[in-house]
Amino acid sequence: QKEVEQNSGPLSVPEGAIASLNCTYSDRGSQSFFWYRQYSGKSPELIMFIYSNGDKEDGRFTAQLNKASQYVSLLIRDSQPSDSATYLCAVVSGSARQLTFGSGTQLTVLP
Amino acid sequence: DAGITQSPRHKVTETGTPVTLRCHQTENHRYMYWYRQDPGHGLRLIHYSYGVKDTDKGEVSDGYSVSRSKTEDFLLTLESATSSQTSVYFCAVRTSGGTDTQYFGPGTRLTVL
């Protein structure tokens, strides 16, 4: 059973702080990793993907991947109230390259 | 939004009735997926398609069937809806180019009474 685990949260951070979201996965052969943001009542929205060990930065977002530890994280710098949402970690698996999702971490950024 | 629409957006039905959800895409993507999302479970794959008339089962396929007669349309059918199929259903497409990136439609909220 391929699994993706996330901190269940909820996670609250003050405005301007760094939010750190974590994810572990069980399939050591996984190669592609994604972070989606989902606002209440909306569909998942792609934030970032990462394939290689190390850090990948895009604006205020940084994805970190450590394949040896089977660990993916998402850092949100200078958190804003508009970042309040559920963040979903997803891992590609299978011949159809389908996504296996974690159950998500709910983030609240307090003004 | 990768040109994805889903219909209907909301539906209330009764146990035992058949229900069909439609996913329509405008960008000619080969791969399409149906997921359901339930509290505490995240998104789980129901069925997927890798081309016209080519479909396969996902993690939670029991009670569901799919069809894809045209590239742009992927239909999900609940032959006899049950209350356990009350959920939010999302369609997704995978873009080409080797990135495995999936984009999601707006979702359909289905309630089975």
Chai-1 contact restraints between the chains, C-beta under 6 A:
chainA,res_idxA,chainB,res_idxB,connection_type,confidence,min_distance_angstrom,max_distance_angstrom,comment,restraint_id
A,S32,B,D100,contact,1.0,0.0,6.0,A-B,restraint_1
A,S43,B,F90,contact,1.0,0.0,6.0,A-B,restraint_2
A,S43,B,F104,contact,1.0,0.0,6.0,A-B,restraint_3
A,S43,B,P106,contact,1.0,0.0,6.0,A-B,restraint_4
A,S43,B,G107,contact,1.0,0.0,6.0,A-B,restraint_5
A,P44,B,F104,contact,1.0,0.0,6.0,A-B,restraint_6
A,V92,B,D100,contact,1.0,0.0,6.0,A-B,restraint_7
A,A96,B,Y48,contact,1.0,0.0,6.0,A-B,restraint_8
A,R97,B,D100,contact,1.0,0.0,6.0,A-B,restraint_9
A,Q98,B,L45,contact,1.0,0.0,6.0,A-B,restraint_10
A,Q98,B,Y48,contact,1.0,0.0,6.0,A-B,restraint_11
A,L99,B,Q102,contact,1.0,0.0,6.0,A-B,restraint_12
A,F101,B,G42,contact,1.0,0.0,6.0,A-B,restraint_13
A,F101,B,L43,contact,1.0,0.0,6.0,A-B,restraint_14
A,G102,B,G42,contact,1.0,0.0,6.0,A-B,restraint_15
A,S103,B,G42,contact,1.0,0.0,6.0,A-B,restraint_16
A,G104,B,G42,contact,1.0,0.0,6.0,A-B,restraint_17
